[in-house]
Amino acid sequence: MSSVLFTPIDLKGLTLPNRIVIPPMDQYSAQDGCAGNWHLMHYGTFSLSGAGMLIIEATAVLPEGRISGHDLGLWSDETAEAMARMVSAIREYSKIPLCVQLTHAGRKASHQVPWKGGGMLSASEGGWQPEAPSAVSYDTTDPTEIIPRELDAAGCDRIQTAFSDAARRAMAIGFDAVEIHMAHGYLLHEFLSPLSNVRKDTYGGVLENRMRFPLMVFDAVLKAVGPDKIVGVRISGTDAVDGGWAIEDSQVLAKALQQKGCAYLHVSSGGLSPAQKLFIGPGYQVDLAARIRRSLAKTNDSPMPVITVGLITEPEQAESILRSNQADMVAVGRAMMYNPRWPWYAAAKLGAKVTVPPQYWRAAPYNVKGLFT
């Protein structure tokens, strides 16, 4: 029986050679938003992995939309030129489909890098004033946390324009796709959740209103790049907090995105509140993706593909998820950082073939025939 994990999948005319996705994983190693040598080495390594698609880490559409002062950006010619150098170097040796995740951190902006504690930066440490749908902080029990400034209509317009401008730059650079970050408690997720959005205008209140601005951003991005281009979205399937964003809300959002031409949905969870209650274990987010996928299939004969993610570490595990129709693609993150040749390992385990550079052909295990192409 042939492996499902290693069968191609089509995204709006772009054929991914297999269903292994390398998800965005922040490196916090940019200078003034510019990709540097670390990114070239890091993503260059991943580009030779044989995965079906590589998604570049959360890339801020505005300087104030960074999680930390060392996040990647695509808000200027300078940041675009730095990213273009990285993409050009990758393209010299790899044909892997490339996607970039575009984001605004919202109230979770202005933080130290994780290995220095990850706390909110003060003004003396180079911090800045975060913005959010409402003046509600991430951790309301922390008196040191800066309360975000509530965005007015002009601020929302500015951010919407920044997303579309960044997407346009991404396509000019040579990316095959863009992913809009609506997950993990960042700005667009903050608009979606009633825990972080207590606005009284057309952007707050009922679900339709809370979805309004994120969907406007999606529309602006798709218009900027063209309807035939690949624009995907990452969401948190649930806040995992009572009274917060729930899986039923995600199902409604997914249907709205599908109707608007979303190319795929990347389903994660949590990140909006420190009060979240998530069981963390192997494949712990798969059921969220499966429930959304089933709801999409009820209203569309060809539903948009769904990516699942979260402690998927073994080839047999990934294969089982796809074979049982719980998702269309599998994102392998931390396991890929631990073993950047994970697709080679998976192909050998599942009796499949994987494309690797000819310089590496002699790396195939002596007892595994026909592994590399």
N, C-alpha and C positions, 0 to 999 in steps of 0.2 A: 504494500500500500504506500503510495507516494505521500510525502510530507505536505500538509497544508501550509505550514509555516514558510515553506520555500516555494510556494506558488506565487506568481505575479498578481498584482492588483492595480487597477486603473483609477487614477484620480484626474478627472477632467482631461483625459488624453495623455497624461503623464503616467507611464507604466513603471511602477516600483518592482524591482526584480524579485523581492520577497516581502514578507509582512513583518519584518523586524524593524522597529523604529527606535532610533536613539533620541530620547526625549531631551528637552532643554534642561540643563543643569548649570546653575550660575557658578561662575568661576571667580567673580569679584577681583579681577586682575587687570582691568582696563585703566588707562590714564586719560582723564578728561573725556571719557566715553569712547576712546579709541582702542580698537583691537591692537594687540602687540604680539611679541614673539611667543608669549605663553599660549595665546589663542591659536597661533599658527601651528605650534607643536601639538597642542591638545586636539584640535579639530582635524589637523592633518593626520594624526594617528587614527582617529575615528573614521576618517574618510576612506581608509584602506581596509576597513573591517569587513566589508561585504554586506553590511546592513542595507535594508531597503530604502531608508530615508534617514537623514541626519538633520535634526532641528537644533539650530544655534540657540544658545541660552537667552533668557529674558533680556531684551534690548530696549532701553528706554526711548520713548519718543520725544521726551523733553528732559533737560538736565534735572529739573526738580522732580521728575518722575522716576528717578533712580532709587533702588532700595538702599544702596550704599554709594559712596563717592567713587567706587571702583567698578561700577556696572558699565556694560557696553551701552552704546547709544547710536542712534541714527537720526539725529536732529539737525545735522549741519553737513556742509561739504566736507569738512575735516573728518568727522566721524565716518562719513560714507567712503571717503578715500581710504581710510585705514581698513575698513571692512572689505573694500574691494581688493586690497592687496592680499588679504587672507583668502578670499574666494578665488582669486586668480591663481594663487599658489596651489590650492586644492585641485582646481580644475586642470592643472597641468598633468596630474597623475591619477585623478579619480573622476569617474562619471556618476558618483553617488548623488541622487536627488537631494538638493539642499533647500532647507526651509529656515526661516528666522522667526523667532517669537517676538512680537512687539507688545510692549507693556507700559503701564504707568503704575507706580507703586502706591499711589494714593496715601492713605494715612500710615502705611507701613514704609514710607520713604525715610531718608535721613538716618540710617542705621550704620553701625560699625560692621565690619566684615565678621563672619561667624567665628573665625579662629582668634579674634580679639574680643570675643564676648557677645557681639551682635546687638549690643544695647543701642538705644536711641542716642544720636549725636547731639551734643549741646552746640550752641553758637560758637563757643570758643574752640570746639573740636572740629569746626567746619560744617556743622549741621545747618539745616535750612527748615523753613516752615512747611510742613506737609499740608496737602490739600485733600479734601474728601467730599463725598456727597453731603455729609452732615458733620457737625462739630462733635463727633463721638470718637473717643480714642479707642485704640485696639484693646488695651488692657486698662479698663476703668478702675482697677484696684491699685494701679501703679501711679503714685502722685508725681513721679518724675517724668512721666510721659507727656510729651507736648500734644495738646489738643489740636486736631487739624482744623484748618480754615475751611469753612463751607464754601463750595464752589457756587458762584453765581452763573447766570446764563452766559455771560461773556467768557467766563472761565471754561465752561463746558464746550463752547464753540472753539476756543483756543485748543483744547485737548483733542477734540474731534479732528480738527485740521492737522494737528501734529501727527495723529495716527495715519491719516491719508498721505501726508507728505513723506513719512518714514516708509510706508509701504511702497510708494512710488520710487524712492531711493533704492529700496531692496531689489525691486525688479530691474532697475537700471544697472545695478551692480552685477546681476546675473543669478539671483536666487530663483529657484523654481516655484517657491511657495512662500506664503507668510502665514503665521499662526497668531491670532489675537488672543491675548491672555485675559481670560475672564474668571480665573481661578485663584485659589490660595490667599484670599483676603486682600488682593490688590484692587486698584481703583474700580475697574468694571465689575468685579465681584461685589465690591462695597455698594455699588448701585443696586445690585440684584437682591441683596439680603436685607430683610426688614430689621435685622439687628444693627446694621451700620447705616441704613438709609431711613431717616425719619423725616424726610422732606415733606412739605405740604403742597408742592407745586406738581406739575405734570410729570416730574421725574421720581415722585415718591408716592407711597400709599399702596394701592392695589398692585398685584403682580404685573399687570399690563403696563402700568406707569414705571415700575422699577426696572422693567426690561427695556424701556424706551431708549434710554441713552446708550446702553451697550449695543442695541440693535442699530441705532443711528451710526455708531462707530463702525459696525460691520458694513453697513451700506456705503459709508464714505470710503472705506478701504477698498471694497470691491469695485466701486466706481473709479477709484484712482488707478487701480491696476488693470481693470478690464474684466468683463463678465466671464471670459474664457479662462482666466487665471485661477490658480489654486489659493483660496483663502480658507483656512481651517480655524477652529476655535478650541481653546482648552477651557474646560469648566471644572468647578468642584461640584460633584454630583449631589453633595449634601454638606451643610455646615457642621453636622453632627452635634447640634446644640438645639435644645427645645425652643421652638418659636422661630427658628432660623430658616435659611434656605433648605428646602427638602428635595428628595428625589422626584416627587411629583412636580415640583416647580421646574426641575431640570428637564423633565419630559416635555413640558410646555415650551420651554426655551428651545429645546432641540428641534421641535417641530417648526417653530418660527424661523430658526436658522436654516433649516432644510428648505423651506419655502423661498428663502431669500438667496439661495445658491451656495450655501456653505459646502465646502468640498469634503470635509470630514469633521468629526467631533472627537476630542481627546479628553477622556473622562478621568479626573482625579478626585480629590475630596479635601475638605477641611481648609484650614489656614485663616479663617476669618476671626476666630475667637479663641483665647487661651482656655476657655471653658469646654472646648470640644471633647467629645467622648468617642474616640475611634479605637477599635480593636486593630492593632497593627500585627499583621501576620502574613504568611505567604498568600499572594493574590487577593489581598483584603479589599481591593476596590473593583474586582472583576464583576461582582453582582450589580454594582451601580451601572457599569457599562452595559451589561446584559439587559437590565430593565429598560434602559433608554433605547437600546437597539430593538428590543421587542416592540416598544411603543411606536417607534418610527416605522417598523415593518407593517403595522396595522393600517397605516394611512398612505403607504407608498410602496409600489411594487419594486422599486429600486432605491431603497433608502440609502442615505449617505453613510459611508463607512464610519465605524466607531473604533477608536483606539482605546485599549485598556492599559493600565500602568499600575505599578505598586508591588514591589517584592515578587516580581516574576523573574526567577533566577535560573530555572532549569529548562532545558529544551523540551522535555516531555511535558512539563507543566504548560509551557507556551503552546505546544501542539494540541494539548487537550482542550485548552480554552478556545482555540479556533475551531477545532473539530466539533465541539459541542455548540457552536454558533453563539457564543457569548460575546464575541468581538470579531472584528475583521482584521485588526492588526494588533500587535503586542509591542509595547514600549519597554525596553530593557535599559534601565538607567544605571544604578549603582553597580549592578553586576557587570555592566559594560566598562565602567571605570576600573573595576577590579581586574577584569579580563577584556581588554580592548579587541581581542580576537574572538569574542563570544560567538559570533555567527559561524566561525570556522568550527568551533567546538560543537555547536548545535547541529550543523550540517553533518558532521561525522557521526554524531549520536543518532540522527534521524535518517541516515542513509540518503542524504540529499547532496546537491552540488552547490558550491558558492563561488562567486567570482572574486578573485584576488589578483594582485599584480604578479606578473611572471617572475619578478625578482624573488617572490616568496613561494613559488611552486614547490621547491624542494623541502619546504617545512611540513608537508603532509606526512602524517604518521605512516610508517612503512607498511602497516597492515590494513590501511584504508585506501582503496583504489578508486580513482575517478572523483576525488573530493573537489579538486580545484578546476575552475574553468577560466 
